[in-house]
Amino acid sequence: MIENQKIRPAQVIGPLGEPLTIDSLPPANTTRWVVRRKAEVVAAVNGGLLSIDDVCERYQLTLEEFASWQRAVDRSGMQGLRVTRIQHYRDLYERQQKY
């Protein structure tokens, strides 16, 4: 009997258009999360390179933290991941929802 295995791509396109592989992702012990690194991890999940569970385990993230990164990218692109701009983009998104 063939087991149901998920086939994952060897590489996906990163947020800056470069190919991303498992080896080119930020190291598992990353503690300083700059915009580019967050966007790379989100792109890896969106492209099927890693699952959300894999990312949370590998980087010691909570599901809520990773989900906030995904929402920020979906709403505002990489700029939405800037810590200094989170409130600005949140307010902008809420205003857009009202109209």
Secondary structure, DSSP 8 states (H G I E B T S, - for coil): ---------S-EE-TTS-EE-TTTS--TT-----HHHHHHHHHHHHTTSS-HHHHHHHHT--HHHHHHHHHHHHHHGGGGG-GGGHHHHHHHHHHHHH-
